[in-house]
Amino acid sequence: DVKVTQSSRYLVKRTGEKVFLECVQDMDHENMFWYRQDPGLGLRLIYFSYDVKMKEKGDIPEGYSVSREKKERFSLILESASTNQTSMYLCASSLWTQGYNSPLHFGNGTRLTVT
Amino acid sequence: GQNIDQPTEMTATEGAIVQINCTYQTSGFNGLFWYQQHAGEAPTFLSYNVLDGLEEKGRFSSFLSRSKGYSYLLLKELQMKDSASYLCAVVDSNYQLIWGAGTKLIIKP
């Protein structure tokens, strides 16, 4: 069974702080994703990665960066946290399978509050 | 622009049947997913449709009509544990996922 683990369930940070959200998956998946989830909105993609050291911007990358130094780990970095980054952050992974869309496996999320 | 529409909230009775609709307007189509998300938990995969028709998986079925840009998730013999949000997501021509805002399903005894 695929396990995607996010390092924290709840985080409270102050405006201007640098914030690290960590995500680890244990099924050797090539693809990893960071989403944010806000009430009334669909999941919005921040960044994704198809391979080690590779990253691609999603729909809302501003104010965020990512790091993928190892295949199993994908980190999301908020360079200078702001109150509008208060949200639920979801990490996901999937297999790369040519010609087929593999389902995403999600972590339990990190609820970040920026005060 | 790309758009996925789902009802915001639905209420149904334990033991009954409920149909959750999803309509989409996207740049291309390469498949549609349904996920279930209980409050405070991760979304989990329910179904995937890429061809027209009905896919049945136990109490849950998913239907797709590509010509109408329409899908539904059918839940039979509803149980209290089915209370959750149901997320529809479409894979567009660039193989990117476009997500609906989700439908919160409330089951009453």
Interface residues (C-beta under 8 A of the other chain):
Chain A: V4 G40 L41 G42 L43 R44 L45 L90 N101 P103 L104 H105 F106 G107 N108 G109
Chain B: I4 T8 N30 G31 F33 Y35 G40 E41 A42 P43 T44 F45 Y48 V50 L87 A89 V91 Y95 Q96 L97 I98 W99 G100 A101 G102
